[in-house]
């Protein structure tokens, strides 16, 4: 699976961004090692810092591993949800409007 990760980093051109690669590796290694404890990782940044690139890379990683159906993506705003092809947090958790 390490090959998948390196290929994705190269395919998406994120190898130059150390922080994006670090976040991707943390999540991918947690999955690859089969760790059972829940991974909680908060990826912050203002618009345009590449958070969506990390999400797209993770979606591709899980797709290449054959487990993309286990992912559900959400974001705090409608615009952010559209960018990652996900749901708003409210829609996903059935919170009242």
N, C-alpha and C positions, 0 to 999 in steps of 0.2 A: 504493500500500500504506500510505502515511502515514494515509490516511483510515481504514483498518482499525484502525490503532493508536489513533488518537484516539477512534474509536467504542468500542473495547474498554475504554479507560481510563474513558470516560463510563459505559458499560453496567455495568461492575463497580464503579463508584464508588471507584476508587483514586486519582483525581486529586488528592486532598488529601494523599496520602502521597508526599512527594517522593522518598524512597528507593525505594519500589516502582516509581514511574514511571521513575526513573533506570535501575534494573535492567532493566525491560521494554524501554526504549528502546535500551540497549546491545545486548541480544540481537536485537531486531527490526532495528536498523540493520545489524548484522553480517550478518544474513540478506538484507536488502533490497539491500545494496551488493554482495552476491555475493562477500564476502571468503572466500578459500580457506583461510587459516590457521585452525587450530582455536581457537575461543574457549573459554577456561577461566575460569569465573566461579563463585566460591564465595559463596553467599548464606547467611549465618549469622543466628542469632537464637534466643532462647528461644521456647518455645511461645507462640503467640498474637501473634507479631509480624508476621504476614502473609506468611510465605514461601509458603504454599499459594495465596494470592491471586495471587502472581506466576506460579506454575506454571499455575494455571487461566487466567490472562490469556494466557500464552504458548501454551497448547493452543488457545485460541480464536483467537489470531492466526494460527497455522499452519493451523488449520481454514479460516479465511476466505481464506487464501492458496492453499488447495487442496493443501497438502502435509502434512496431519496424519499420514499414514501413515509419515512419516520420523521421527516422535518415538517414543522409548521412554523411559518415565519410571521412575525408581527412587528409593528412599529407604533410609536406613540401618536403619530399624525397620519392623516389620509395620504398626504403627499409622500411621506416617507414609506408608507405601506405600498403605494403604487410603484415606487422605485425598486423595491425588492420583490415585487409580485407576491405580497403577503396581505395580512389583515391588520386592521388597527387593533390595538390592545383591547379596546372596548368591544369590538365585534367578536374577537376571539374568546373573550371571557364572559360575554353576555352581560357586561356592566350596563346599567341604565344610562340613557343619554342625558 
